[in-house]
């Protein structure tokens, strides 16, 4: 009776979502070898192991569940175990091993007759494979089949996974309204408790990730709060807490709480490590790099971007923006051109376009930047989020100002200020106001220009974003240039440090090459250097870029 009572208590702990107690009890019973754990008990053990971040234990329990099912002649249970194992392996980045278990699940299912729920679980694997291959239209059809299978069999996991995937795919294909409605519908089942804990966590994180990709910060905030509460209600939970911390970090960054954002992103990295690693760690590291870049901590930002790349993350616009800040505009332009060539769907484009426009404007490639700003504007209409509208107006204003269209730049910057203000995005509002100040100055309204620049500088100072604060102070004439350089000499040095030839500088500043050469000679004398390389090093050291 003791073993039977222990097994009953273990199952009750699992139903109460007391994952630590359930894991210990089931592990002890399974280790004793006397409990005769069924395949479903081993599946429960695997679930608790996964949620507690014990991925290897999860994989081993699923392997034993598969074997127990076959030994007991329960082919359907074997299919479920194999399908779940394939999903866990795929989520952990072990695609080849996962593929082997997919094949086992499919082969075993061939021996099962009729329309059984397990066919839906195998369809989930096909759906994810098609998504990974970029076959969005085919994947969309399978996602709908998965959801329908779930409805027929009353399986909340299948309904939620199918609806969530359908929503994300529709969003990728530019049907954002329908896509978000499908994802919201998937979340109804999650919140109502109709979904198993592992699938609930997957759908939570997928929903929030999809919203961050289209800058729908209203939904990001709402569902991140819900995910935080969901995680807190399950003591000992490790799985999904890393993603939750990343999303909290993204929201804190949006609102200018950069120190707190870094804390959350560091927590995310630690949680991923506790989970035995996760491909999503690259996102946490990229976000960390972005925050450090904004704060002016270039060395640490570079380290974060390099770590993200080592973890499998694609080159993000943030890394290119760091290169611009360090005076490597040509390299940065090459990076964003490559990323643009790789970004084919609408969601991928909106992730790259804002940074690409800024980089290309900084590199003087206005003929490339202008159509990209227009494209971003069109996509902002498609996705309808205030943040994308703000980014689009800001991008257009950057291009307009660089082209000498101060009036157009002022209009765009004002609209960008309004869009970002609705989100409480202090840093982005300040950037737009600084751009607006520059536009007003070019229009000859010095009083309005100073008002905008002062407001922007004060915000940057409060947020601790030193590079942006120094730039505003320079524009206001409040900080003398290092080395006694005149404002014009600073402009010349900045362009030279960015890799510009005398002819490039002359064209940018509308000067003769002879005048540029004279300015450069004076710069060398004032700085006590004899080469462009040494002058460039001075510019880096004194944040003149």
PyMOL commands that set and color helices and strands:
alter all, ss='L'
color gray80, all
select helices_A, chain A and resi 2-15+19-32+39-51+55-71+75-91+95-109+117-132+136-153+156-172+176-191+197-213+217-232+241-254+258-274+281-295+298-310+317-325+329-342+346-362+366-383+386-402+406-421+426-442+446-463+466-475+482-484+487-497+502-509+513-527+532-541
alter helices_A, ss='H'
color red, helices_A
deselect
rebuild
show_as cartoon
